[in-house]
C-alpha cells in the first residue's frame, strides 16, 4: 500500500449492538438525543410511563436514533461519557465498540461529528426565503 491509498473497513467489524433493558427500574435518568450529537434531558411527558422497556446506556456506549434520518437527513448519535448510566427510549439503538484497544469510542465519535458537519441541510429545514441568507446556504447558489 502506498502513502496515497487509504483502506476502509466496515464499521460493523468494530461495533456491536447492546440491548439491556431497565427491567429492574434501577436507572432513572431519562435522556434523549439531539441532532447535534449529544444526549439531552428528555422533554417527553412521561407520566404513567413504564420505564422497564427503556434501554440502559452506560459509559462509552452510544445511543442512536435512526427514525430521524429519513425525515431530517441527519442521524442522531451520541457517546455517553458520564459515569452514571442513563435510559433512552426502547425504540432507539445502543451500541458499543467491541475492542477499545483497536478503536477508541471517542475517536469514533470524532468521525461521527465530522460527518455531521459535512452534510448539507435538508431542504425541509432550510428557511422559506434562502435568498435572504446566501451566506448561510451557499449550496443553493453554487454554479452547476
VEXLO-833587 format. One record per residue (C-alpha): residue number from 1; residue in three letters; x negated, y, z. Coordinates in Angstrom, 1 decimal, padded with zeros to 4 digits, m for minus. Layout:
BEGIN
<nr: NUM, rest: ALA, x: X, y: Y, z: Z>
...
This chain:
BEGIN
<nr: 1, rest: UNK, x: 000.0, y: 000.0, z: 000.0>
<nr: 2, rest: UNK, x: m001.4, y: 003.4, z: m001.0>
<nr: 3, rest: UNK, x: m001.1, y: 006.5, z: 001.2>
<nr: 4, rest: UNK, x: 001.7, y: 007.8, z: m001.1>
<nr: 5, rest: UNK, x: 004.0, y: 004.8, z: m000.6>
<nr: 6, rest: UNK, x: 006.5, y: 004.6, z: 002.2>
<nr: 7, rest: UNK, x: 008.2, y: 001.3, z: 003.0>
<nr: 8, rest: UNK, x: 011.6, y: 001.4, z: 004.6>
<nr: 9, rest: UNK, x: 013.2, y: m001.3, z: 006.6>
<nr: 10, rest: UNK, x: 016.9, y: m001.9, z: 007.5>
<nr: 11, rest: UNK, x: 017.8, y: m000.2, z: 010.8>
<nr: 12, rest: UNK, x: 019.8, y: m003.4, z: 011.7>
<nr: 13, rest: UNK, x: 016.5, y: m005.2, z: 012.3>
<nr: 14, rest: UNK, x: 015.7, y: m002.9, z: 015.2>
<nr: 15, rest: UNK, x: 019.1, y: m002.3, z: 016.9>
<nr: 16, rest: UNK, x: 021.9, y: m004.4, z: 018.4>
<nr: 17, rest: UNK, x: 025.4, y: m003.7, z: 019.4>
<nr: 18, rest: UNK, x: 026.3, y: m003.7, z: 023.1>
<nr: 19, rest: UNK, x: 029.8, y: m004.4, z: 024.2>
<nr: 20, rest: UNK, x: 030.0, y: m004.1, z: 028.0>
<nr: 21, rest: UNK, x: 033.4, y: m003.1, z: 029.3>
<nr: 22, rest: UNK, x: 034.2, y: m001.3, z: 032.5>
<nr: 23, rest: UNK, x: 036.3, y: m004.3, z: 033.8>
<nr: 24, rest: UNK, x: 035.4, y: m003.7, z: 037.5>
<nr: 25, rest: UNK, x: 036.0, y: 000.1, z: 037.2>
<nr: 26, rest: UNK, x: 032.7, y: 000.8, z: 038.7>
<nr: 27, rest: UNK, x: 031.8, y: 003.6, z: 036.3>
<nr: 28, rest: UNK, x: 034.0, y: 006.7, z: 036.5>
<nr: 29, rest: UNK, x: 032.0, y: 009.3, z: 034.5>
<nr: 30, rest: UNK, x: 034.0, y: 009.6, z: 031.3>
<nr: 31, rest: UNK, x: 032.3, y: 011.3, z: 028.3>
<nr: 32, rest: UNK, x: 033.0, y: 011.9, z: 024.6>
<nr: 33, rest: UNK, x: 030.7, y: 012.7, z: 021.7>
<nr: 34, rest: UNK, x: 030.4, y: 015.8, z: 019.6>
<nr: 35, rest: UNK, x: 029.2, y: 016.4, z: 016.1>
<nr: 36, rest: UNK, x: 026.0, y: 018.0, z: 017.5>
<nr: 37, rest: UNK, x: 024.8, y: 014.5, z: 018.5>
<nr: 38, rest: UNK, x: 025.4, y: 014.9, z: 022.3>
<nr: 39, rest: UNK, x: 027.6, y: 013.4, z: 025.0>
<nr: 40, rest: UNK, x: 030.1, y: 015.9, z: 026.4>
<nr: 41, rest: UNK, x: 032.6, y: 015.7, z: 029.3>
<nr: 42, rest: UNK, x: 035.8, y: 014.3, z: 027.9>
<nr: 43, rest: UNK, x: 038.7, y: 016.7, z: 027.4>
<nr: 44, rest: UNK, x: 041.3, y: 014.0, z: 026.8>
<nr: 45, rest: UNK, x: 044.4, y: 013.7, z: 029.0>
<nr: 46, rest: UNK, x: 043.6, y: 010.5, z: 030.9>
<nr: 47, rest: UNK, x: 046.4, y: 010.5, z: 033.5>
<nr: 48, rest: UNK, x: 047.5, y: 006.9, z: 033.8>
<nr: 49, rest: UNK, x: 044.7, y: 005.6, z: 031.6>
<nr: 50, rest: UNK, x: 043.3, y: 002.1, z: 032.2>
<nr: 51, rest: UNK, x: 039.5, y: 002.5, z: 032.1>
<nr: 52, rest: UNK, x: 038.8, y: m001.2, z: 032.3>
<nr: 53, rest: UNK, x: 038.7, y: m001.4, z: 028.5>
<nr: 54, rest: UNK, x: 036.3, y: 001.5, z: 028.1>
<nr: 55, rest: UNK, x: 032.7, y: 000.8, z: 027.2>
<nr: 56, rest: UNK, x: 029.8, y: 001.4, z: 029.5>
<nr: 57, rest: UNK, x: 026.7, y: 003.2, z: 028.2>
<nr: 58, rest: UNK, x: 023.5, y: 003.0, z: 030.1>
<nr: 59, rest: UNK, x: 020.2, y: 004.9, z: 029.9>
<nr: 60, rest: UNK, x: 018.5, y: 004.8, z: 026.5>
<nr: 61, rest: UNK, x: 021.7, y: 003.4, z: 024.8>
<nr: 62, rest: UNK, x: 023.5, y: 005.1, z: 022.0>
<nr: 63, rest: UNK, x: 027.2, y: 006.0, z: 021.7>
<nr: 64, rest: UNK, x: 028.6, y: 006.2, z: 018.2>
<nr: 65, rest: UNK, x: 031.9, y: 007.4, z: 016.7>
<nr: 66, rest: UNK, x: 032.5, y: 006.2, z: 013.2>
<nr: 67, rest: UNK, x: 036.1, y: 007.4, z: 012.9>
<nr: 68, rest: UNK, x: 035.0, y: 010.9, z: 012.1>
<nr: 69, rest: UNK, x: 032.6, y: 010.0, z: 009.3>
<nr: 70, rest: UNK, x: 035.3, y: 009.8, z: 006.6>
<nr: 71, rest: UNK, x: 037.1, y: 012.9, z: 007.8>
<nr: 72, rest: UNK, x: 034.2, y: 015.2, z: 008.6>
<nr: 73, rest: UNK, x: 031.4, y: 013.6, z: 006.7>
<nr: 74, rest: UNK, x: 029.2, y: 013.6, z: 009.8>
<nr: 75, rest: UNK, x: 028.6, y: 010.8, z: 012.3>
<nr: 76, rest: UNK, x: 028.7, y: 011.5, z: 016.0>
<nr: 77, rest: UNK, x: 025.8, y: 009.5, z: 017.6>
<nr: 78, rest: UNK, x: 024.2, y: 010.4, z: 020.9>
<nr: 79, rest: UNK, x: 021.5, y: 008.9, z: 023.1>
<nr: 80, rest: UNK, x: 022.1, y: 008.7, z: 026.9>
<nr: 81, rest: UNK, x: 019.1, y: 010.0, z: 028.7>
<nr: 82, rest: UNK, x: 020.7, y: 010.2, z: 032.2>
<nr: 83, rest: UNK, x: 020.1, y: 007.5, z: 034.8>
<nr: 84, rest: UNK, x: 023.8, y: 007.4, z: 035.7>
<nr: 85, rest: UNK, x: 025.9, y: 005.3, z: 033.4>
<nr: 86, rest: UNK, x: 028.9, y: 006.7, z: 031.6>
<nr: 87, rest: UNK, x: 032.0, y: 005.3, z: 030.0>
<nr: 88, rest: UNK, x: 033.3, y: 006.1, z: 026.5>
<nr: 89, rest: UNK, x: 036.4, y: 005.1, z: 024.6>
<nr: 90, rest: UNK, x: 036.7, y: 001.4, z: 023.7>
<nr: 91, rest: UNK, x: 037.1, y: 002.5, z: 020.0>
<nr: 92, rest: UNK, x: 033.5, y: 003.8, z: 020.0>
<nr: 93, rest: UNK, x: 030.4, y: 001.8, z: 019.4>
<nr: 94, rest: UNK, x: 027.5, y: 001.3, z: 021.8>
<nr: 95, rest: UNK, x: 024.1, y: 000.1, z: 020.5>
<nr: 96, rest: UNK, x: 020.5, y: m000.1, z: 021.7>
<nr: 97, rest: UNK, x: 017.0, y: m000.6, z: 020.4>
<nr: 98, rest: UNK, x: 016.1, y: m004.2, z: 020.5>
<nr: 99, rest: UNK, x: 012.4, y: m003.6, z: 021.4>
<nr: 100, rest: UNK, x: 011.3, y: m000.1, z: 022.6>
<nr: 101, rest: UNK, x: 007.7, y: m001.2, z: 022.1>
<nr: 102, rest: UNK, x: 008.4, y: m001.3, z: 018.3>
<nr: 103, rest: UNK, x: 010.9, y: 001.6, z: 018.0>
<nr: 104, rest: UNK, x: 011.4, y: 004.2, z: 020.7>
<nr: 105, rest: UNK, x: 015.0, y: 005.2, z: 021.2>
<nr: 106, rest: UNK, x: 014.0, y: 008.8, z: 021.5>
<nr: 107, rest: UNK, x: 012.2, y: 008.6, z: 018.1>
<nr: 108, rest: UNK, x: 015.3, y: 007.0, z: 016.5>
<nr: 109, rest: UNK, x: 017.4, y: 009.9, z: 017.9>
<nr: 110, rest: UNK, x: 015.0, y: 012.4, z: 016.4>
<nr: 111, rest: UNK, x: 015.6, y: 010.8, z: 013.0>
<nr: 112, rest: UNK, x: 019.4, y: 010.8, z: 013.5>
<nr: 113, rest: UNK, x: 019.3, y: 014.5, z: 014.4>
<nr: 114, rest: UNK, x: 017.1, y: 015.2, z: 011.4>
<nr: 115, rest: UNK, x: 019.6, y: 013.5, z: 009.1>
<nr: 116, rest: UNK, x: 022.4, y: 015.7, z: 010.7>
<nr: 117, rest: UNK, x: 020.6, y: 018.9, z: 009.7>
<nr: 118, rest: UNK, x: 020.1, y: 017.8, z: 006.1>
<nr: 119, rest: UNK, x: 023.8, y: 017.1, z: 005.5>
<nr: 120, rest: UNK, x: 025.9, y: 019.7, z: 003.7>
<nr: 121, rest: UNK, x: 029.1, y: 020.9, z: 005.5>
<nr: 122, rest: UNK, x: 032.2, y: 019.2, z: 004.4>
<nr: 123, rest: UNK, x: 034.4, y: 021.4, z: 002.0>
<nr: 124, rest: UNK, x: 037.2, y: 021.0, z: 004.6>
<nr: 125, rest: UNK, x: 035.0, y: 022.6, z: 007.2>
<nr: 126, rest: UNK, x: 033.9, y: 025.5, z: 005.1>
<nr: 127, rest: UNK, x: 035.6, y: 028.9, z: 005.6>
<nr: 128, rest: UNK, x: 038.6, y: 029.8, z: 003.3>
<nr: 129, rest: UNK, x: 036.6, y: 032.6, z: 001.7>
<nr: 130, rest: UNK, x: 032.9, y: 031.3, z: 001.4>
<nr: 131, rest: UNK, x: 032.1, y: 034.2, z: m001.0>
<nr: 132, rest: UNK, x: 032.2, y: 036.5, z: 002.1>
<nr: 133, rest: UNK, x: 029.4, y: 034.3, z: 003.6>
<nr: 134, rest: UNK, x: 027.0, y: 033.4, z: 000.8>
<nr: 135, rest: UNK, x: 024.0, y: 033.3, z: 003.2>
<nr: 136, rest: UNK, x: 025.7, y: 030.6, z: 005.2>
<nr: 137, rest: UNK, x: 026.8, y: 028.5, z: 002.3>
<nr: 138, rest: UNK, x: 024.1, y: 028.7, z: m000.3>
<nr: 139, rest: UNK, x: 025.0, y: 025.3, z: m001.8>
<nr: 140, rest: UNK, x: 028.3, y: 026.8, z: m003.1>
<nr: 141, rest: UNK, x: 026.3, y: 029.4, z: m005.1>
<nr: 142, rest: UNK, x: 023.4, y: 027.2, z: m006.3>
<nr: 143, rest: UNK, x: 022.6, y: 027.1, z: m010.0>
<nr: 144, rest: UNK, x: 023.7, y: 023.9, z: m011.7>
